[in-house]
Amino acid sequence: MAADVSAEINRIVRLLLKEQLPDGSWNYPFETGIVTDCYFIILLRVLEIRDEALVQSLVERILKKQEKNGSWKLFHDETDGNLSATVEAYVALLHSGRLKMDDARIQAAKRFIRTKGGVRQTNTFTKIMLAILGQYDWSDLFQIPVEAILFPASFPVSFFDLSVFTRANFAPILILSDNRFSIKTSQSPDLSDLYTYRGTGADRPDIDPWQPVTDLVEHWAEVLAGQVDSAHRKALEQAEQYMLKRIEPDGTLECYFSATFLMIFALLARGYSKRDTVILRAVQGLTSMTCRIEGDIHVQYTTATVWNTALISCALQEAGMAHSSEIIRRANQYLLERQHTKFGDWSIHNSDARPGGWGFSNMNTINPDVDDTTAVLRSIRFAAREEGTFSQAWERGIKWLVSMQNSDGGWPAFEKEINKPYLAWLPIEQPEDILLDPSSPDLTGRVLNFFGNCTDLNIHDPLINRGINWLLHNQEKDGSWVGRWGICFIYGTWGAVTGMAAAGVPSEHSAVRRAAEWLRGIQNPDGGWGESCMSDLKKHYVPLRVSTRTHTAWALDALISSSAAVTPEIERGIQFLINAGVQPDWTANYPMGRGMAGAFYIHYHSYHLIWPLLALTRFQKKFG
């Protein structure tokens, strides 16, 4: 087996080396299904920006992913199809002008939509898009007054108690909702057939669940601003400035597709012209996030360049490549140049810290996160021992990372203490995914893994001990942990176990033993592991019924870190990774990242290489 392990390690290394770009980075696609492709077609058509080659390529990609029943799915084993994705595809294809209403593919999509209850059963973001297009009534959507943005950070609840992702999207939504904004062109299609009722308000609840929130916000906004008119005017101006001040160098709003899409229409609602420089730069920024996947153009939700580059640089070094090699030097120089130097919103709840983190995408300058920061620090740790610039970057990064620990002992993704539980009571889908940024097992585990493997900190340090205790108190009854940013229980368990092992928690600890038993219990007959995105929706582990390279690598890494000797389960898992070419083709494209349960999943094109490489390398180092 040793020779086979070495051969597979070498094969993966060769593949990765071929993909490095001249600037030292790796820019594997960040694929998120068809949603961004659909919205970009709509955006171009509404703004009357003609790029027919791009539209045609996006249309072709969307059509290739249509199911036989007329639907579109978010992931392979999603039952029947996804209503919201199908509505988005339907709207985009008609806006493109490439398909007419009588096209068989459009008719099939319409039948699926109507059998699933029509547009009223879609998610909130789909309804907002339809409202912007004049195809849905704003009064049927959530009713948070724009004045909510006036509440200061010192208030018991404020705009800045929402996650950074939520704020980036809510600021333009507040403007759009307040304005009841809608826009149509001569090419806008008639979508009335997608409604399964006639009339307006037919299925509205008798009691508006948002009314108490609306009343409270309006009352306190008036108190703060002095009078109703000035509060309203000031709130609209503040929402506009919130967006403008957070535009990144590429023209996008915090490098998020959805936020930028919404910002463009919010600016139109504020009186900007379609050809305003800010709007054209935003469109150009979104265009710059396109990539090619199997010949077709895909509009990425964001780029994952820093994330990919940090993970690959670290994996190659673990596989034996010297940090002084040209490959690693170029990668680490790329990363060094993208360390953050600005005080972003993260400093509102972390006012004593200095900048020093890293963000996810190549253009991110104000929104660092814990995961990317640990990944980059792992990559530059050897260079930091020898070169002054890397040493300084290392020190700044470490200090920022330490400062981001929550009071409960865990680590969040973007901002500290964004976890007020009553915000999850708001009548909105998946509030814990959208509104909050709490400590999570995957991030807490990876921070502990970094400190344990790359610094002198260990279980006896209060910082580490608090992180371990948070994990111990948040373990599931079956021994697993749930992941926030990956699929799902395998991901969270991997992060927690490898983190605790690196920090010095012994493999005999009951929490580690229970986790290992859980992982062994869900191993597939072929030796691999696989988990369905349905776990994300069901809130418990759901097997995929087939194995994936990435899930197998995560599970193996956890078992390797917590085992003193090679077990039959580890041996079978390693054998699966070596022979994984026999797996069904679709598993290589299965989403491994999650953003919002039931709505947003991510296929990282680098994962099937990075994580197996790390698992195989760690197996080889530990067991020979």
N, C-alpha and C positions, 0 to 999 in steps of 0.2 A: 504493500500500500504506500510506503514512503516514496517510492519512485513515482507513483501515480499522483500523489499529492504535489510533489515538486513540479511535475509536468503541467498540472492544472494551474499552479501558481504562475509558472512561466508563461503559460498561454494567456492568462488574464493580464499579466504585466505587459506583454507585447501589444495586446489590444488597446490598453490604456495609453501606452506611449505613442501609438499611431494617432491618437485623437487630440494630443496637446496642441493648442494654438500658438502662433508665434509670440503672443504676449505672455505666454506661460500658463494661461488658464485652460480649463476644460469647460466646455459650454454644452453639455448634454441637455436635450430638451426637457422642459418642465411641462409635461403634457396633462391637460385637464379636461379631456373629452372634447365636446363640440361647443360648449357654452360661449367661450370667448370668440370662437369663429363666427357663431351666429350673431352675437352682439356687435361684432366689428362690421359685418355686412350691413346691419341695420344703421349703425353710426355713419358709415360712408354714404349710404343712400339718403339719410335724413339731412346730412350736411351737404349733399349734392357734390361730393368729391368723387370724381370718376377715376377709378383704377380697376378697369375691367379684367385685366389679367389676374390681379389679386382676388377679386370677387369670384372669378371663375374657378380658381384653384380652391378657394374656401368652400364653394358650392360642391365641387367634386369630392372633397374630403368629407363633408357632411353626409352626402348621399351614400358614400361607401359604408358608412356606419349605421345606416338604417336597417332595422330588423325586418324579418319577413312579415310580421304583423303590423308594420307601419310605424313602429315606435323607435325611439332611441333609448339606449341604456347608459347608466353611469358606470356599471361594471358588469362583467360577463354573466354572473349568476343572479343578477337582479331579476326578480320575478316579473314576467310579462314585459315590462319596460318602464321608463320613467316619464311621468306625465309632464312635468315642468320642462325637461329637456326636449320632449317631443313638441310641445308648444313653441319653444324657442326656435327649434329647427324649422317648424312650419312657418313661423313669422319671417324668419330670415330668408328662407328659400323663396317665399313670395316677394319679399322686398328686393331680392336680387334681380328679379325680372327674368331669370333663366327658366323658371318653371311657372306654368299657369295653373289656375285653380282646377282645371279638369285633368291635370297630369295624374296618372295612376298612383304615383308615389305621394303626392299631396293628398289625394283622396284616401289613401290607406292611413296616412297620419291623422287625417281628420276623423276617420272612424274610430281610431284608437283613442283620440282625445275625448270624443263624445262618450264613448263607453266608460271612460274613467271619470266622468263627471264634469268635463269641460274646464274652462280656464279658472273657475272659482275654486277648484281643488288644487291649483298650482301653488308653489311656494311664494313667499312674499316678494323676493327679488324679481321673479317672473312677472308678478302683478305690477310691480313698480315700472318695469320696462314697458308693459302694456299701457299703463297709465300715461307714461311719457308720450306714447304713440297715439294717445287719444282713444284707446281701446279698452280702458278700464276706469272706473270711477274712483278718483282719489279719496272720496269720502268713505269708501269701503275699505280703505287701508288704515293702518295704525295712525292714531291722531296725537302725536307728540307735538305740542306747539313749538315753533321755532324759538320762542323765548327761553326754552330749556337751556340753550347754549350760554345764557347769561349767568347761570349759577357759577360762582367762583369755586376754585378747587378747595377752598377752606369750608365750603358749605357741606352739610351732612351728606348730601348727594349732589353730584355735579356732572357736567359733561365729561370731565376728566376722570370720572370713576368708571367710565366705559373703556373697553379695550381699544388700543390704537387702531386696529382694523375697523372696529365699529365706528369710531369717530370719523375716520377717513371716508366712510360710506354715508354715515348719518348726516354730516354737515351738508353735503349737497342734497340729500333726501329731504331734510328739513326745509330747505329753500324751495325745492320742487313741490313738496306737499303744500306749503303755505301759499304758493302761487297758483296751485292747481294747474301746473304747467302741462301743456300737451302741444305736440307739433305733428303736422302731417304735410306731406308733399303730394304732388299730382300722381305720384307712383305708389302711394300708400295703399296697401290691399285692404279689402273689407274682411274683417275677422268675425263678423257677427255669427257666422255658423258655428263658432267654437263655444258659444254659450248654449247651455242646455236648458235655459229658461227664457221667458220673454218678459220684458219690462225691467225696471231698475229697482234694486233693493228687495227683490222677492225673497231672498233667503238671508237677509240681515237679521242678527239677533235683536230681540226687543230691548235688551240692555246693552249699551255700548261698554265693553270691558275697559276701554281707554278713558272713559269719562272722569273717574276719580283722578287719574294721572293728569289729564288735561286741566281740570279745575285747579289742582295743586300747583302745577307749573305756572299757570297764568297768574294766580294769586301772588306767588313769591316773585315772579318777574316784575310785576307791577310795583311791589314793595321795593325791590332793588333799584328799579329804573325811575321810579317816581310817578309815572303815569303810563296809561296803556299805549298811546301812540308812540311815545319815545322808546318804550320797551320794545315794541315791535320793530321799529326802524333800526334801533341799535342791534337787535338780535340778527336781523338780516345782514347788516353790515359785518357783524362779527363772524357769522357763518361764512360769508364770502372771503373775508380776510383769513379765516382759518385755512381755507383751501389754498389760497394764493401763497401763503407763507410756507406751505409744505410741498410746493412743487419742486421736484428733483431736477437736476441738470438736464435730464432727457425730456423734460416737459410733462412727465406724468405726476399724478398725485401719489406721493409716497411709494411709487413703483408698483401700485396695484392697478390691474386692469379695471376692475369693477368701480373703484373709486374715481378713476380718471374718466371712465364712461359717464358716470353720474355727474361729475364736476362739469363736463362739457355742457350738458343740458342745464345744469344749475346756472352756469354763466349765461346761457341764452335766456334763461328766465330772469336774470338780473339786467338784461338789456344788451349784452355783448352780441356782436354780429357773428355770423357763421365764419367769417374770414378774419376774425380778430386774431392777433398774433398768439395770444395765450392758447386759444382753441386749436389753431393750426399746429403749434408746437406739441400740444397734447396728442393730437392725432399722429404726428410724426413719431412721438415717443412710443405710442402703441404699435405703430408700424415697425419700429426698430426691434420690437420684441417678437417678431415673427421668426419662425424656423421651419426647416423642411423635415418632414417625417415620411419616409417611404415615398418620396417624390412630391408629396402634397404640402402646401403651406399650412402651418398651424400658428394661430396667434396665442402666444403664451400668456398666462395670467401675470407672470413676472418672469424674470430670468433667475436661474439658480447657479450662476457662475461662481460666486464666492463659495457657496456650499459645496458644489462639485469639486472645485479646485482644492479646497481645504481637505476634504475627505480623501481625495485621490492622492494628494501629496503625502498625507499621513499614512495611507495604506501602502504606498510604494516604499516609504521609509521602513515601515514594519516588515515589508517583504525583503528588505536587505539593501535597498538603494541608499547610497550615502547622501547625507544632507548637503554635501559639497558638490554633488553631481550637477551638471548643467540643467538637467530636467527639474530637479528639486529647487535649485537656486532661482530659476525663472518663475516657477510656481510660487515660491515664497515671496519673491519680490513683488509679484502681482498682488498677493495678499497684503503685504506690508503697506502698499500704496492705498489700500482701501480701508485702513483702520479709521474709525470715526474720530473727528476732532471737534464736532459741534455738539452743543447742548440741545438735544431733541426733547420731545415730550417726556421721555423716560425720566428726566431730571425733576419733573414736578413732584413725584413721590419719592425721589431719591436725590434730594437737593445737595447733599454733602459730597456726592461722587463727581469725579471728573470724567470726561469722555475717554473712551478706550476700547469700546466694543467693536464688533463687526456686524454688518448686515448680510442679508441673503443674496441680493442681486448685485450686478456690476455697477448699477447707478445709485445704489442706496447710500445716502450720506447722513441721514438724521434718525434712522429707525433701526438701531442695532438690536441684536437678540442674543440670548444666552447660548443657544445651540450653535450658531455660527461662531460665536466667540470661543467656545471650548474647542471647536473643530480647528480653527485657525491656530490657536495657541498650541495644540498638539503638533501641528505642522511645523511651527517655527521654533519649537523648544530647543532643538540642538543648535540651530543657528543663533539663538538667543544667548548661548553660552560663549560664543566666539565673536560676535559682531555687535558693536555698540547700538546701531540703529534697531536691530532686532531685539536686543536686550531692553531698550527703552520701551519698545512696543509691547514686549512681554510684560513688563512691570505695569504699564498702563492697563493692559488687558486683564491681568490678574486682579488689580484693584477694582476695576469696574465689575468683574464677575463676582467678587466677594460682596460688593455693595448691593448686588441684586438679590441676595437671599431674602426671602419673605420672612415675616415675623413668625410664621408657623414652622419654619425650618426648611421648607422646600424652595425650589426655584421656579419662577414663571418663565414665559417666553420673552416678553418685550418690556413689561413694566411691573414694578413692585406693587403689591397690595391692591391689585385690581380684582377684588374678590368679595364685594359686598353681597351677601347672599340674597337680600331682598330684591336686588335687580333681576334675579332669575325668576321672580314672580311676574314680571311684565308679560302681557299676553302676546308673545312673539315666539316663533318656532325656534327650537334648539337654543334657548337663551344662554345656556352654559357654554356653548360653542362660540356664539356671536358676541355676547356682551362682556364676558369675563375673561381674565387671563390669570387663572389660579396656579398654584404650584401643581406640578404634574409628575408622575412617576418616571416618565421617560427623560424629562429634562433634569430632574433631581438626580436620577441615576447616572446620567452622563456627566454631570458636573462632579459628582463624587468619583466617577471613574477617572476623570481628568486629574483631579487633585491627588487621588491615590496613586496613579501611575506616573504622573509628570511633575509632581512637587514633593516636598517633604511632609506635607500634611497627612495625617492618618486618623484613625478612629478616636484617638485621645484628644484631638483638637476639638474645641467646642463647636466650631463651624461645621465640621464633618459629623460630629456626634448628633447635632440637631438635624442634619439632613438624613442621617440613617434613621433616627427616631421617627421622622416624618414618613419615610417609606414603610417602616414597621407598622405604623398606625393606619396606613392606607392600603395595606394588602387585602386582596379579596379573600372571601372565605375559602375558595378552592385553591388558594396558594398563588394565584396569578396577580398581576397588576394591569390596569387598563392604561393604554397609551393615549396621549392627547394628539400627537402629530403623526402617528403611523397606525397601520392596521395590525393588530389593535391590542389584543391581550398578549399575543406573542411578543409584540413590539415593546409594550410596557414592561413585561416580565424580563425581557432581555436587558432593558435599560436598568431596571432596579437591581437585578442579580449581579450583573457585571460591575455596577457601581459599588454595591456593598462589598463585593469580593475585593475590588481594588482598594477600598478604604480600610480593609482589614477585618471585615466580618467573617468569621470562620465558616467553612462549608457545613459544619455540624450544627450551625444555628438553625433553630426550628423553622424560621421564615425561609431560609435558603433551601432547606430540605424539602419543605412543602412546595416551593416553586419548582424545584428539580423534578419532584414526583409528578407535578401537574404537566410539565413539559414532556416527560417520558410517556405520560398517559395519553397524550394527543398525537404522538408520532404516527405517521402513516405507514402502511405495510411496505411501501417502497423505500422507507428509511428517511423520507423527508417530512417537512411540515408545511401546512398551508392553512390560511385562515381567510374566511369570507369577509367582505365589507359589510355583510349583514350583521356581524358582531357589533358594528358601530350603531346600528339601528336597534338591535335587540337588547343591547346593553349586557350581553353575556357572550361567551365564546361560541362561535358558529364555525364549524369546519368547512373548508373549501372543497373537501373530498379529493383533491389532488394536491400535490406538493409544488412549491415554488422555490426557486434558488434563494430568494431573499429571506423568506420566512425560515427556511432551513438554516441559513447562515446565522440568523438572529438566535434561533433556538440552540444551535450548536455552540455559539460563542458563550451563551449563558451556562450551558452544561460543562463546557471546557473550563470556564473560570471557576466553577464550583466543584470540580471533580479532581481527586488526587491521582486517578488512573483512568486509562481508556475503558469506557464502559461499552457494552454491546450497542446501546443507543447512539453513542458518539460514533462508533465505528460505522454503523449503518448510515448515519447522517453524512459522514465524510464520503462514504461510497456513493451516496446519492449525488452529492455535489460534483464528484468526479464524472459520474455517468449522466448528468442532468440533461444531456442533449435529447434523451428519450422522452422528456416531458411534453405534454400537449403545447402546441405553439402559443395558444392564447394566454397561458400562464406567464409568459415572459412580458406580456403587456398589462398584467393585472395591476390595478392601483395598489401602491404600498403606503401612500401618504393620504392623510385626511385633513380637511379643513372644516367642513360642517357636515354633520351626520345627515345622510340622505340627500345631500345637495352638491357636495364638492369633494372630489377625490383626485389624487395626483399619481400619475405614473412617472416615476423618476427613471429616466433611461440609463442612468449610471448605476443604479442599485444592484442589478443582477451581476455586476462585475465587482463593485467595491466590497460589499459585505461578504460574499464568498471568499474573496481574496484575504480579507482580514481573518475570517474564521479558519481558513486553511493554514494561514501563516501562524496563527496562535496555537493551533493544534500541533503544527510541526515544531514550534519552539518549545512547547511544554512537554510533548510526548515523543518527539523525535521522528 
